[in-house]
Amino acid sequence: MDTLPATPLTVAAVQATPTPGAIAHNAGLAARLVRRAADDGAQVVVLPELFLCAYHPPTLHADPAADVPAGADGEIHDGRLDALRDAARERSTVVVVGASVRHADGRRACSAVLVERTGAALVAYDKQLLWGPEENALFTPGTTGATLLVDDWRLGLGICYDGCFPEHGRAAADDGAHGYLAPSGYVVGSAHRRDVYYAARALDNTMYVVFANSVGGAGDWAFNGGAAVYDPEGRPVVRAADEGEAVVVATLDPAELARVRTAHTMLRDRRELGGRRVLAAR
C-alpha cells in the first residue's frame, strides 16, 4: 500500500462573495473566514477560484490592478494581501486562495496562491485547463501540476475546470496525493455537474477532495456555493448550501484512507489496455 499520513488533517472549504477588483477588501474577507475556520480547528483553508479579484471577467478585462504581481521566484509581496497573511500567521494555518496572477515574464494566469503558516505568499499552481472563450482570452494555461505537502499529507492542486478531467485528478494520485484541493467558480445552473465531478475525482482516485466555490453575484457571474469535502469513496463529509456565506470543516482521516484503498484498488489494478477492435454489426 502507498505510504499514508500518520495523523489526521483538518481542512476547511469556504464559500463567500468577493467584490470584483477589490483585492484588499477581498483579502480582508478571506482573513476573517480563515480565522473562523481556524477557530473550528482547520489547519488548511481553501477559498474559491479567483477569490482575491472575484471571478468577474468584465473587471479582469478592464482593470490591470485586479492582478496580483509575482516575482520571478513566484513570491508575492503585494501589500493588499497583508490582512490575509496576518491571519495565516496568527492562526498558523495554510491557505490556498484563487487569484489572477501577473508573472514576472508577463504571463497572466488563473492561479492558486499559497499563504504559508509563516505568512509568506507564493504562486503554487497555474490552472492548466482553461474554460471557455472568456478564460482563454484572459489567461495563459499552466504547464505543470503541483502537489502541496502539509505535514505528511500530499495534496494535489486543481482549479475548477481542471477537476472536470479525470486525468487531472489521476495525475495528482500518480504523484501520491491523499487529497485534492479545488478552488472553483461554478455558476448558478451548474449544480449537477458541480456535485458529480468532484465526487467522481474522489472515488476515481480514492482520495479526499476539498471543493471551495464562490456564492452570490449577479447575472452571468452568479455562483452557486455548495462548498464541500468529499471522502475517498466520493461521499460528502460536509457540504454547504447553494446560497449564503459558509465555512465547512472536516477531518481527513488516514485510517479511512487506508480502509478505502484496501477495499477499492483501482490505483493498483490499472494496466495498459492496448488497442481497440472495431466491430461492424450485421
Secondary structure, DSSP 8 states (H G I E B T S, - for coil): -----SS-EEEEEEE----TT-HHHHHHHHHHHHHHHHHTT-SEEE--TTTTT-S-HHHHHH-GGGSEE--TTSEE--GGGHHHHHHHHHHT-EEEEEEEEE-TTS-EEEEEEEE-TTS-EEEEEE-SS--HHHHHHH-----S--EEEETTEEEEE--GGGGGSHHHHHHHHHTT-SEEEEEE--BTT-HHHHHHHHHHHHHHHT-EEEEEE-EEEETTEEEE---EEE-TTS-EEEE--SSS-EEEEEEE-HHHHHHHHHH--HHHH-------------
